[in-house]
Amino acid sequence: MRLLNRINPKERLHLARVKELACGVCGAEGPSEAHHVEQHQQYLCIPLCEDCHRGSFNGLHGQRRIWNVKKLTELDVLNETLRAIL
């Protein structure tokens, strides 16, 4: 069994590609932060700007206001992320 916190070269490349994308919520130009929809699942990441990721007002880890206004879920953004990469 592979250690959960170790990422292999393919996963590292995928994360780098995700971080190059614009924010999946507000569209702010990259580089973005890679938010893990599920911890340690490197292919389940979405690109988010700092505000949409960690902001106390708009952020996913905050009040999620912009997410609610745009009626977006993590899976909505993941779908668009995969569409952009594949």
Buried (B, 14 or more C-beta within 10 A) or exposed (E): EEEEEEBEEEBEEBBEBBBEBBBBBBEBEEEBBBBBBEEEEBBBBBBBBEBBBBBEEBBBEBEBBBBEEEEBEBEBBBEBBEEBEE
